[in-house]
Amino acid sequence: MRILLLGEYSRLHNSLKEGLKALGHEVILVGNGDGFKNYPVDYSIKAKWCTSKLLAVPRQIIQRVFKLDIASWEQGIRFYLWLPKLRGFDVVQLINESPIQTNKRLELYLLKKVVKQNGKLFLLSSGVDYLNVQFLLEKKPQKSLLQPYFENPDLKKEYQYVLDYLSEGNLKIHDFIYQNCVGIIASDMDYVLPLKENPKFLGLIPNPVLCADLPFIELPENNRIVIFMGINQWNYHQKGIGYFEKALATIEEKYNNRVEVIRAKNIPYQDYITLYNKAHILLDQVYAYDQGYNALEAMAKGKVVFTGAEKEFTEYYNLTEPVAINAKPNVDYLVTQLSFLIDNPQEITAIGKRARTFIEQEHDPIKVAQLYLTRWGF
């Protein structure tokens, strides 16, 4: 079977591709590499001309004056040039509702072309989209990436990219995809909640994780406890990094030379991985119900990850012991959880081993790929 995967920003489609190929299928992945993360793709649509030094200043001027990013147009043009090769696939799966990340009119035009020249269309709910944002704005979930915005409307500019999913241009794309897709698949529990009653919802399929590329790292218990926190300025508030920073300040003062804290900001994926490899504990996010890709990869390496691990998650997987620490937007709670681990390093080892086993059992790429094939109707 021929499968076309459009978009990538977390290694989800890369890992799924490996699982599908192992089952004997032909898979092509198209994307822009997700900026500085530079994930591998088969056909790249990454802007090159408009991000060159020569056009850096004109691009900034055009962006400020006309509110237009010419790099996004270039991505759309590059995708258009690949269209002759993007035909005759049995299945097309979109990483989200804007997998090409170009101008909205051009995005809709290109998606119509893709749908016309291929077989079944499926949509992944693995990030913000129209239905997800609509649900979050109703303030139904206990935890939400919009919580900082609700508490401080002055953050509207930082949340504009999220709120834009309700714009007229995005709504047209959503309507087209919804009307033409066979179904919608959620990648974790955070995306299940908005879709529970939706007639096109095909259920949750866990993120595939390539454990073979993520060796388990057993760290000695007698050394200082190393805590790693990655900071991405574009989702600082959405991840709740401020709560982690305040908790870490208390922990560093309380434990002094018993802990080492590594902070990394806006660095490429490979550099990020190198830095966190020696960490015992990784601080991921506070507003989630389930783990995203960053957390899953760290868990595969045996790290204790502060991330989403709410009751909905533990019940779904029938977990009786923690495989991650359920983070909350509460500094005192985070300090208590970190202190317990530092005072009881054997728990770090135990949780790390359970985390690795959990990833191997529930996120195996071949097992996950088979689930996708079943939901796709093959």
C-alpha positions, 0 to 999 in steps of 0.5 A: 500500500502507498501512504502519504504523510503530510507534515511533521513537527514532533517525529510522530510521522517519522516514527510511524513511517518506520513502523509502516515500512517494517510492515512492507508499505511504501511511505512518503513524508512531506514537510518543512522539518519544523524549523530549527528542529530539522526533522527528516522528510522525503520531500522538503518544502522548507523555505530557503530563498526567503530565509536566506541572509540576502532576503532577511531584511526585506522579509522582515519589512514585508512582515511588519508592513503587510503582516505577510510572511513570504517564507510561508508563500515559498513553502506553498510554492515548493509544495505545489512543485511536488504535486506531480509526485504526490498522486496515486496514494491509497491513504493521505494523513495530515499531521494537523489542519495546516500541514503545509503551513502556507497562506490560508487560501493557498493551503486550501487550494493545495489540499484540494489538489491532494485530495483530488488525486489520492485515496482516503484522507485522514486527519490527526489531532495532535496539536491545536486545530479548530475543534480543539481550540473551540473546546478549550475556549469553553473552559471545559478541561481541568488543565489547558494550554489556554489557562495562562491566557484566561488568567492574563488576557494581555498574553493574547499576542502570544496566543494569537497563533492558537486563536487564529484557528478560529479565523475565517481562513482556518474555518474554511480549511477545517470544513473542507478537511472535515467534509472530505476526511474518512475520520480523525485520530487522536494522538493522546488524551488531550485530543480525545477530550474535544472529540469524544462525541464527534461522529468522525472520531476514530479513537486514540492511537498512541504516538509511535516511539523508536526505542531502538534509537533511544537507548535506556540510560541507567544513571548512578544513584550516588551522584548529584540529581540532574534536572533538565528543563528545555525552554522554547520561547514560542510556547513558554506560557503554554507549557507553564515553564514559569512554574518550573522556574520558580520550583527550581529556584526553591529546589536549588536553594534547598538542596544546593550541591545535591542537584544540578540544573540544566536549562536549554533555550531554543536549541536544535533537536540534536543539541537538546538530546545531547544535553538531556541525556545525563539528566535524571529528571526532565521538566516538560509541561504542566497543562497536559493530560497525557504526554507529548513526543518530547516527554515520550522520548525522555521516558524511553531513555528512563528519565522521570518526566514531569508532564501530563499523567492525569487520571484519564491517562492512567485509567486508559492504560490501566496503570497502577504505578506511575510511569511519569510525574503528573505535573500541575500549575502549582509551585508548591506541588512541584517542589514537593514532588521534586523533593521526594525524588531527590530524597528518594533516588531509588524512586527515580530508578524505579519510575525510569524503568517503568517508563521505559517498559511502558513506552516499549509496550504501548508505543512500539512503532510496528504495533502502532502502525498496525493500529493505523492500518486497522483504522484506515480500513486495511 
